[in-house]
Amino acid sequence: MIKINSGGNIFNRHPSQRAAIGVSGRSLTDRGKSYLMTMSLHETALSDFPRGDEFYGTVLNFTDHHKTMTLRVRPLVGTERLADSSTLYLADSNGQPKLPAFFLASFKTKSKTEMIINQEKPSDAMDTPTISFPGETVTTNGNAWPFKRRILASYDSDTVTVYQAFREEIAKEALSEQHFGWHFRSDRTTWIKTSFLWMMERSGWGSKPGQERILAIHLLRPAFESLLKVACVTDPTFGLVFRDRLEYQRARENLNLVQWDPDRDLSGKRLRRRAIQIGIIPRHHRLYHQGIRSIDDVTEKAKHIRAARSEREKLVRLPTEVPYPAPSELLMRLEMHQYFNGEDMALINQMRAAAGLPAIKNRSASWMVKKP
């Protein structure tokens, strides 16, 4: 529960933006507005995290009937959510819901890979043709997430897909055995990514030496989340998870690493949003390996997408990546909230003061740990 002493503030804007800051029982002032935090982040029930899986599906085709719209959809995750939902949204490439919302009239599951959804348009949209494209996402999740750091991934009810690029012998062995063998380097940090296009950027679309084969590893979701629960960001804001640089440097020896790098679009252009990159240290390799359900080779798929991009074809089918329902305790650990990645210096300074730490005067000063 968050007790708010003044209106018109960020906590009134949208449920997905509400989070306690981990300063229990303290009154904080942000730009002249006072908030009394009565519970810590770990105790706060956020509307987004966790709510179970929201429904996400990929549009195969659609028919506009003036007052209604019929979608043929390939369900991805969360089909059980449709039973107790009344609205659906088309989502943009960032997973953000687009307005207007549509009223869910009925749905019928034809198979595991196809369902028919009938939607009613709101009255103010009946005279406006709705445009939806094959490959677009439809979802029950109407919660906006305006901040840069957000886990976007391809996942279902059991697994989440992460990507790695390897040389030929490692990939061949992994595909044959469906787990990593003795060619895999177990004495070094291995990096996984949930963003297909960020993997393409890092590997040069499979053209860089030692990264010629691109693998999609389907990792059990409990294992994926467990790897993140023993991780720290490479650019921490002191006063949140770690009190100071010394505590951070001591702890990080035993922790996985999380970097939030600029995501990419199909042309390779940097995006405002951040893509998560997880460095798994040797002591946690076993957790990673035991969580692998299956491994696929997507090298040829990557080559096809790159060729289609180069030829400027109109339709390029990318893996559908949608917001992952990260457990609430990861929001602060991975600094996923606006206030946890240095975007609101006033509030961070008040948190640091409560912890007995000096105020931050310059964002580029020594309070920020640089990425290795």
Wavefront OBJ file of the C-alpha trace (Angstrom):
o trace
v 0.000 0.000 0.000
v 1.256 3.464 -0.870
v -0.193 6.439 0.978
v -0.153 9.580 -1.142
v -0.315 13.014 0.444
v -0.823 15.084 -2.691
v -2.619 14.702 -5.996
v -1.522 15.261 -9.539
v 1.707 13.332 -9.050
v 3.313 10.437 -10.827
v 1.610 7.853 -8.635
v -1.764 8.973 -9.958
v -0.818 8.687 -13.627
v -0.912 4.967 -14.192
v -0.819 1.809 -12.044
v 2.235 0.487 -13.906
v 4.255 3.481 -12.701
v 3.633 2.853 -9.006
v 6.308 1.331 -6.862
v 7.549 1.785 -3.354
v 11.125 2.887 -3.143
v 12.265 0.670 -0.318
v 12.330 3.468 2.284
v 9.733 2.230 4.717
v 7.846 4.788 6.780
v 9.664 7.830 5.382
v 8.125 10.909 3.824
v 9.839 11.820 0.558
v 9.424 15.057 -1.335
v 9.674 15.146 -5.122
v 9.373 18.574 -6.739
v 7.278 19.923 -3.884
v 5.046 16.869 -3.502
v 5.213 14.606 -0.485
v 4.823 10.836 -0.497
v 4.737 8.577 2.530
v 6.168 5.182 1.666
v 4.621 2.602 3.971
v 5.924 -0.624 2.433
v 9.082 -1.743 0.696
v 9.344 -2.686 -2.956
v 9.419 -6.378 -2.106
v 6.115 -6.060 -0.239
v 4.288 -3.857 -2.738
v 1.777 -5.472 -5.097
v 2.302 -3.773 -8.451
v -0.487 -3.901 -11.005
v 1.891 -5.181 -13.675
v 4.148 -7.486 -11.707
v 3.159 -10.155 -11.144
v -0.374 -10.620 -12.450
v 0.150 -13.898 -14.223
v 0.731 -13.823 -17.938
v -1.239 -11.327 -19.960
v -2.528 -12.601 -23.282
v -0.319 -11.911 -26.283
v -0.985 -13.119 -29.789
v 0.308 -12.479 -33.291
v -2.224 -11.254 -35.863
v -2.398 -13.577 -38.885
v -5.119 -11.577 -40.643
v -8.139 -9.430 -39.771
v -11.473 -8.314 -41.164
v -13.012 -4.920 -40.399
v -16.838 -5.009 -40.142
v -17.444 -1.305 -39.384
v -18.749 -1.903 -35.847
v -16.739 -5.030 -35.131
v -13.436 -6.584 -36.109
v -12.479 -10.236 -36.468
v -8.897 -11.294 -35.886
v -7.288 -14.599 -36.765
v -4.494 -14.898 -34.208
v -1.636 -17.192 -33.322
v -1.654 -17.258 -29.496
v 1.709 -16.824 -27.798
v 1.026 -16.831 -24.085
v -1.719 -16.193 -21.511
v -4.792 -17.516 -23.357
v -6.475 -18.174 -20.005
v -6.480 -14.404 -19.433
v -9.045 -13.954 -22.202
v -11.729 -15.622 -20.095
v -11.768 -12.763 -17.561
v -10.835 -9.841 -19.811
v -13.186 -7.345 -21.410
v -10.761 -5.311 -23.526
v -8.010 -5.945 -26.029
v -5.328 -3.704 -27.475
v -3.180 -3.718 -30.546
v 0.416 -3.124 -29.480
v 3.284 -1.331 -31.179
v 6.787 -2.701 -31.698
v 7.740 -1.695 -28.134
v 4.879 -3.723 -26.675
v 3.035 -0.521 -25.770
v -0.785 -0.601 -26.143
v -2.269 1.564 -28.883
v -5.583 3.340 -28.453
v -8.448 2.885 -28.798
v -9.053 -0.273 -26.807
v -11.484 -2.787 -28.285
v -14.172 -4.671 -26.411
v -13.717 -8.417 -26.408
v -16.943 -9.940 -27.718
v -15.992 -13.595 -28.126
v -13.110 -15.894 -28.931
v -12.790 -19.436 -30.197
v -9.720 -21.642 -30.067
v -9.354 -23.627 -33.271
v -5.982 -25.211 -32.444
v -2.855 -24.574 -30.383
v -1.622 -22.253 -33.106
v -4.808 -20.503 -34.194
v -7.794 -18.766 -32.613
v -10.533 -16.423 -33.780
v -11.208 -13.268 -31.749
v -14.230 -11.036 -32.307
v -13.944 -7.466 -31.062
v -16.394 -4.597 -30.821
v -15.193 -1.113 -31.602
v -15.842 1.752 -29.182
v -18.572 4.082 -30.410
v -16.153 6.878 -31.320
v -14.139 4.531 -33.552
v -16.912 2.830 -35.505
v -16.612 5.138 -38.491
v -12.830 4.853 -38.614
v -11.352 1.872 -40.453
v -9.025 -0.085 -38.213
v -5.693 -0.966 -39.719
v -3.873 -4.037 -38.466
v -0.946 -5.776 -40.102
v -0.016 -9.450 -40.159
v 2.604 -9.932 -37.488
v 1.217 -7.194 -35.241
v 0.606 -8.024 -31.589
v -2.778 -8.128 -29.849
v -2.864 -8.176 -26.049
v -5.017 -7.834 -22.932
v -2.261 -5.742 -21.318
v -3.265 -2.080 -21.430
v -0.604 -0.943 -18.984
v 1.882 1.524 -20.411
v 5.515 1.368 -19.285
v 7.111 4.696 -20.214
v 10.618 3.945 -19.003
v 13.630 2.740 -20.960
v 14.381 -0.474 -19.121
v 11.971 -3.300 -19.785
v 12.468 -6.972 -20.589
v 11.066 -7.724 -24.034
v 11.254 -11.392 -24.998
v 9.719 -14.265 -26.902
v 8.194 -16.584 -24.304
v 5.341 -18.952 -23.568
v 3.924 -20.387 -20.357
v 7.013 -22.573 -19.797
v 10.064 -21.071 -21.468
v 11.683 -17.807 -22.521
v 13.933 -17.595 -25.586
v 17.464 -16.227 -25.242
v 20.067 -15.934 -27.970
v 23.769 -16.685 -28.198
v 26.236 -16.808 -31.085
v 29.020 -19.410 -31.245
v 31.643 -20.884 -33.505
v 30.786 -23.996 -35.479
v 31.958 -26.763 -33.128
v 30.165 -25.364 -30.054
v 26.895 -24.870 -31.952
v 27.030 -28.272 -33.652
v 27.599 -30.038 -30.335
v 24.843 -28.066 -28.579
v 22.302 -28.798 -31.306
v 23.170 -32.494 -31.377
v 23.086 -32.997 -27.600
v 20.514 -30.282 -26.823
v 22.830 -28.988 -24.142
v 26.294 -27.455 -24.114
v 29.190 -29.905 -24.259
v 32.900 -29.843 -23.572
v 33.627 -27.317 -26.335
v 31.676 -24.730 -24.336
v 33.969 -22.492 -22.277
v 32.989 -23.115 -18.669
v 35.714 -20.893 -17.245
v 34.406 -17.562 -18.535
v 31.279 -15.408 -18.344
v 28.769 -16.282 -21.075
v 26.313 -13.641 -22.306
v 22.675 -14.218 -23.270
v 20.200 -11.788 -24.828
v 16.413 -11.777 -25.188
v 16.437 -9.309 -28.098
v 16.866 -10.963 -31.504
v 17.924 -7.713 -33.193
v 20.425 -6.876 -30.450
v 21.918 -10.338 -30.972
v 22.123 -9.568 -34.690
v 23.883 -6.289 -33.950
v 26.434 -7.896 -31.637
v 27.182 -10.815 -33.954
v 27.098 -8.845 -37.195
v 24.206 -11.062 -38.298
v 26.448 -14.087 -37.813
v 29.387 -12.642 -39.737
v 31.853 -11.967 -36.893
v 34.602 -14.548 -36.237
v 33.529 -17.078 -33.613
v 29.877 -15.983 -33.881
v 28.915 -17.636 -37.167
v 26.142 -19.810 -35.714
v 23.230 -18.187 -33.911
v 21.298 -20.318 -31.424
v 17.904 -19.783 -29.814
v 17.983 -21.354 -26.360
v 14.585 -22.081 -24.847
v 15.165 -21.601 -21.142
v 12.703 -22.597 -18.433
v 11.237 -19.459 -16.921
v 12.083 -20.325 -13.278
v 15.726 -20.762 -14.327
v 15.685 -17.465 -16.248
v 14.303 -15.592 -13.257
v 16.697 -17.358 -10.873
v 19.638 -16.165 -12.974
v 18.347 -12.599 -12.633
v 17.792 -12.890 -8.880
v 21.525 -13.531 -8.448
v 22.519 -10.662 -10.747
v 23.493 -7.025 -10.431
v 23.558 -4.218 -12.958
v 26.944 -3.067 -14.216
v 26.091 0.612 -13.601
v 24.417 0.608 -10.166
v 22.880 3.581 -8.425
v 24.375 3.359 -4.937
v 21.881 3.539 -2.111
v 19.446 1.118 -3.773
v 20.740 -2.450 -3.801
v 24.305 -1.613 -2.758
v 25.266 1.011 -0.224
v 28.503 2.050 -1.914
v 31.176 1.061 -4.435
v 33.066 -1.153 -1.958
v 29.979 -3.221 -1.141
v 29.197 -3.534 -4.837
v 32.704 -4.632 -5.818
v 32.746 -7.270 -3.103
v 29.329 -8.620 -4.051
v 29.678 -8.654 -7.829
v 32.335 -11.375 -7.732
v 29.553 -13.857 -7.011
v 26.791 -12.279 -9.081
v 25.718 -12.461 -12.704
v 25.911 -9.186 -14.611
v 23.089 -7.269 -16.287
v 23.766 -4.605 -18.888
v 21.031 -2.411 -20.322
v 22.199 -1.629 -23.835
v 20.411 0.434 -26.493
v 18.157 -1.898 -28.474
v 18.191 -1.820 -32.271
v 15.618 -1.694 -35.030
v 15.802 -3.722 -38.235
v 18.143 -1.206 -39.863
v 20.525 -1.305 -36.892
v 19.532 2.141 -35.638
v 19.717 2.675 -31.875
v 16.384 2.874 -30.079
v 15.483 4.757 -26.921
v 14.465 1.565 -25.147
v 17.067 -0.699 -23.580
v 17.683 -4.386 -24.247
v 18.788 -6.655 -21.427
v 22.063 -8.550 -21.731
v 22.817 -11.093 -18.993
v 26.363 -12.205 -18.235
v 26.319 -15.582 -16.487
v 29.460 -16.141 -14.434
v 31.011 -19.633 -14.222
v 29.605 -20.432 -10.778
v 26.057 -20.074 -12.201
v 26.622 -21.980 -15.446
v 25.083 -25.100 -13.939
v 21.838 -23.234 -13.189
v 21.773 -22.015 -16.785
v 22.517 -25.420 -18.308
v 19.994 -27.274 -16.161
v 17.298 -24.802 -17.196
v 17.663 -25.437 -20.929
v 14.671 -27.235 -22.439
v 15.752 -27.132 -26.089
v 18.116 -25.406 -28.520
v 17.339 -24.328 -32.101
v 19.580 -23.071 -34.875
v 18.300 -19.738 -36.227
v 21.318 -18.929 -38.388
v 19.499 -19.440 -41.682
v 16.517 -17.486 -40.411
v 18.841 -14.606 -39.545
v 20.381 -14.721 -43.031
v 16.917 -14.660 -44.619
v 15.843 -11.668 -42.536
v 19.069 -9.834 -43.333
v 18.608 -10.489 -47.064
v 14.998 -9.316 -46.922
v 16.117 -6.193 -45.091
v 18.819 -5.490 -47.663
v 16.352 -5.943 -50.509
v 13.886 -3.677 -48.686
v 11.053 -6.166 -48.900
v 7.824 -4.928 -47.356
v 7.300 -7.840 -44.985
v 10.045 -9.076 -42.689
v 8.891 -11.579 -40.072
v 10.814 -11.044 -36.869
v 10.398 -13.088 -33.679
v 7.550 -11.584 -31.650
v 8.964 -10.069 -28.461
v 6.549 -8.804 -25.819
v 6.909 -7.467 -22.244
v 8.007 -10.157 -19.808
v 6.163 -10.174 -16.434
v 9.255 -9.826 -14.275
v 8.735 -10.580 -10.564
v 8.410 -7.403 -8.533
v 11.634 -7.967 -6.577
v 13.586 -7.634 -9.815
v 12.385 -4.069 -10.453
v 14.836 -2.564 -7.998
v 17.563 -5.202 -8.348
v 17.750 -4.577 -12.100
v 16.930 -0.853 -11.784
v 13.998 -1.195 -14.164
v 11.913 1.659 -12.750
v 12.515 5.274 -13.746
v 13.730 6.132 -10.259
v 16.102 3.211 -10.239
v 18.263 4.220 -13.203
v 19.244 7.765 -12.335
v 16.554 9.643 -14.245
v 15.210 11.428 -11.154
v 18.210 12.755 -9.294
v 16.197 14.586 -6.606
v 14.518 11.442 -5.339
v 17.687 9.365 -5.557
v 19.509 11.969 -3.459
v 16.800 11.770 -0.785
v 17.163 7.996 -0.737
v 20.928 8.353 -0.439
v 20.521 10.865 2.382
v 18.289 8.388 4.238
v 21.090 5.845 3.876
v 23.694 8.333 5.163
v 25.289 8.848 1.738
v 26.324 12.179 0.164
v 24.178 13.760 -2.531
v 24.980 13.259 -6.206
v 25.889 16.552 -7.848
v 27.039 15.323 -11.244
v 25.567 12.328 -13.047
v 28.960 11.504 -14.539
v 30.732 11.619 -11.179
v 32.183 8.649 -9.330
v 28.852 7.499 -7.911
v 28.243 5.678 -11.186
v 30.172 2.455 -11.675
v 31.336 2.237 -15.270
v 30.673 -0.864 -17.326
v 33.613 -3.228 -17.597
l 1 2 3 4 5 6 7 8 9 10 11 12 13 14 15 16 17 18 19 20 21 22 23 24 25 26 27 28 29 30 31 32 33 34 35 36 37 38 39 40 41 42 43 44 45 46 47 48 49 50 51 52 53 54 55 56 57 58 59 60 61 62 63 64 65 66 67 68 69 70 71 72 73 74 75 76 77 78 79 80 81 82 83 84 85 86 87 88 89 90 91 92 93 94 95 96 97 98 99 100 101 102 103 104 105 106 107 108 109 110 111 112 113 114 115 116 117 118 119 120 121 122 123 124 125 126 127 128 129 130 131 132 133 134 135 136 137 138 139 140 141 142 143 144 145 146 147 148 149 150 151 152 153 154 155 156 157 158 159 160 161 162 163 164 165 166 167 168 169 170 171 172 173 174 175 176 177 178 179 180 181 182 183 184 185 186 187 188 189 190 191 192 193 194 195 196 197 198 199 200 201 202 203 204 205 206 207 208 209 210 211 212 213 214 215 216 217 218 219 220 221 222 223 224 225 226 227 228 229 230 231 232 233 234 235 236 237 238 239 240 241 242 243 244 245 246 247 248 249 250 251 252 253 254 255 256 257 258 259 260 261 262 263 264 265 266 267 268 269 270 271 272 273 274 275 276 277 278 279 280 281 282 283 284 285 286 287 288 289 290 291 292 293 294 295 296 297 298 299 300 301 302 303 304 305 306 307 308 309 310 311 312 313 314 315 316 317 318 319 320 321 322 323 324 325 326 327 328 329 330 331 332 333 334 335 336 337 338 339 340 341 342 343 344 345 346 347 348 349 350 351 352 353 354 355 356 357 358 359 360 361 362 363 364 365 366 367 368 369 370 371 372
